[in-house]
């Protein structure tokens, strides 16, 4: 996924769930976000990423995760 700031977001699965690696234009990892695997990202901000996932009843919930810089 490409963000408006020119970074590339790549989803990597690990034991914590899905980990989004944020790469700058040179391909260096500059940040990461650990989020549930079924999160659908809707907005990438400066410090947070916002997404939606559904619970067991199919009700959508909005989630916010901090972008951890310097990873």
Rosetta silent file (secondary structure, phi, psi, omega in degrees, C-alpha in Angstrom):
SEQUENCE: XXXXXXXXXXXXXXXXXXXXXXXXXXXXXXXXXXXXXXXXXXXXXXXXXXXXXXXXXXXXXXXXXXXXXXX
SCORE:     score description
SCORE:     0.000 S_00000001
   1 L     0.000  139.818  177.361    0.000    0.000    0.000 S_00000001
   2 E  -105.279  132.898  178.170    1.266    3.481   -0.804 S_00000001
   3 L   -95.884  161.765 -178.229    0.630    6.361    1.595 S_00000001
   4 L   -66.721  -18.476  178.761    0.232   10.004    0.598 S_00000001
   5 L   -85.680    4.896  177.893    3.555   10.868    2.279 S_00000001
   6 L    91.690   -2.076  178.152    5.423    8.661   -0.196 S_00000001
   7 L   -83.075  156.837  176.831    5.994    5.738    2.168 S_00000001
   8 E  -110.335  133.462 -179.739    5.203    2.152    1.256 S_00000001
   9 E  -108.635  124.109 -178.900    3.303   -0.060    3.713 S_00000001
  10 E  -121.904  126.866  179.873    3.970   -3.795    3.605 S_00000001
  11 E   -86.601  130.866  179.041    2.020   -6.275    5.757 S_00000001
  12 E  -125.657  127.875  179.238    4.083   -8.970    7.442 S_00000001
  13 E   -90.473  134.692  174.810    2.456  -11.727    9.503 S_00000001
  14 E  -145.655 -169.119 -174.913    4.082  -12.795   12.761 S_00000001
  15 L   -66.260  -21.635  179.601    3.054  -14.146   16.196 S_00000001
  16 L   -84.047   -8.129 -174.681    1.594  -10.770   17.248 S_00000001
  17 E   121.807 -136.709  176.657   -0.774  -10.658   14.261 S_00000001
  18 E   -97.458  133.809  176.731   -0.136   -8.469   11.272 S_00000001
  19 E  -117.185  119.833  177.453    2.775   -6.105   11.455 S_00000001
  20 E   -89.378  121.876  176.061    2.822   -3.312    8.916 S_00000001
  21 E   -95.534  132.894 -178.348    6.357   -2.246    7.982 S_00000001
  22 E  -107.007  118.730 -178.119    6.662    1.343    6.753 S_00000001
  23 E  -110.928  139.125  175.997    9.403    1.916    4.200 S_00000001
  24 L   -80.177 -174.713 -175.361   10.660    5.262    2.963 S_00000001
  25 L   -64.941  -22.431  179.123   11.434    5.930   -0.705 S_00000001
  26 L   -88.040   -5.824  179.881   14.884    4.332   -0.385 S_00000001
  27 L    93.937    7.197  178.542   13.397    1.104    1.017 S_00000001
  28 L   -83.712  136.088  176.838   14.545    1.644    4.616 S_00000001
  29 E   -71.867  121.350 -177.436   12.130    0.617    7.381 S_00000001
  30 E  -112.778  -13.729 -179.893   11.217    3.846    9.184 S_00000001
  31 E  -166.195  171.873  175.443    8.244    2.720   11.305 S_00000001
  32 E  -152.306  157.397  176.656    5.899   -0.168   12.070 S_00000001
  33 E  -134.804  125.239  174.869    2.347   -0.789   13.228 S_00000001
  34 E   -97.422  123.642 -175.744    1.230   -3.975   15.002 S_00000001
  35 E  -147.242  162.504  176.275   -2.458   -4.617   14.327 S_00000001
  36 L   -59.733  149.611 -175.775   -4.935   -7.489   14.051 S_00000001
  37 L   -63.021  -30.227 -176.536   -4.642   -9.470   10.843 S_00000001
  38 L   -93.242   11.166  178.026   -8.200   -8.662    9.743 S_00000001
  39 L   -69.702  131.525  174.354   -7.871   -4.884   10.146 S_00000001
  40 E  -104.038  112.394 -176.932   -8.822   -2.961    6.997 S_00000001
  41 E   -72.902  133.009  178.626   -6.817    0.276    6.955 S_00000001
  42 E  -116.879  -26.268 -179.146   -8.810    3.366    5.996 S_00000001
  43 E  -150.497  134.745  175.477   -6.543    6.267    6.976 S_00000001
  44 E  -114.331  116.438  178.571   -2.835    6.704    7.619 S_00000001
  45 L  -101.868 -166.474 -179.729   -1.974    9.795    9.659 S_00000001
  46 L   -73.414  -42.650 -176.955    1.289   11.168   10.992 S_00000001
  47 L  -115.313  -15.139 -175.948    1.185    9.292   14.315 S_00000001
  48 E  -135.999  155.217  171.734   -1.764    6.892   13.983 S_00000001
  49 E  -119.393  138.733 -178.240   -3.376    4.549   11.515 S_00000001
  50 E  -113.545  139.040  179.581   -7.141    4.046   11.557 S_00000001
  51 E  -151.135  174.231 -179.025   -8.912    0.912   10.437 S_00000001
  52 E  -127.054  141.111  170.374  -12.092   -1.120   10.718 S_00000001
  53 E  -143.849  154.268 -177.865  -12.677   -4.726   11.693 S_00000001
  54 E  -100.047  146.256  175.715  -15.849   -6.639   12.417 S_00000001
  55 L   -84.791 -174.416 -175.920  -16.698   -8.514   15.587 S_00000001
  56 L   -62.010  -22.203  179.700  -18.249  -12.010   15.705 S_00000001
  57 L   -93.524    2.639  179.961  -21.714  -10.519   15.036 S_00000001
  58 L    82.718   13.505  179.281  -20.541   -8.644   11.932 S_00000001
  59 L   -86.314  125.031 -179.770  -20.637   -5.244   13.635 S_00000001
  60 E   -75.313  140.112  177.392  -17.854   -2.955   12.372 S_00000001
  61 E  -125.375  140.928  177.904  -15.575   -1.324   14.953 S_00000001
  62 E   -93.530  133.468 -179.766  -13.114    1.501   14.349 S_00000001
  63 E  -123.376  148.570  175.967   -9.594    0.983   15.700 S_00000001
  64 E  -126.077  131.506  179.416   -6.651    3.354   16.059 S_00000001
  65 E  -126.605  140.341  178.349   -3.055    2.162   16.302 S_00000001
  66 E   -75.620  138.852  174.251    0.073    4.202   16.989 S_00000001
  67 L   -85.525  116.297 -179.326    2.758    4.272   14.314 S_00000001
  68 E   -87.692  109.292 -177.259    5.997    3.291   16.057 S_00000001
  69 E   -81.501  156.120  173.677    8.760    5.322   14.423 S_00000001
  70 L    79.217   22.556 -179.433   12.393    4.347   14.221 S_00000001
  71 L   -81.896    0.000    0.000   11.939    0.564   13.870 S_00000001
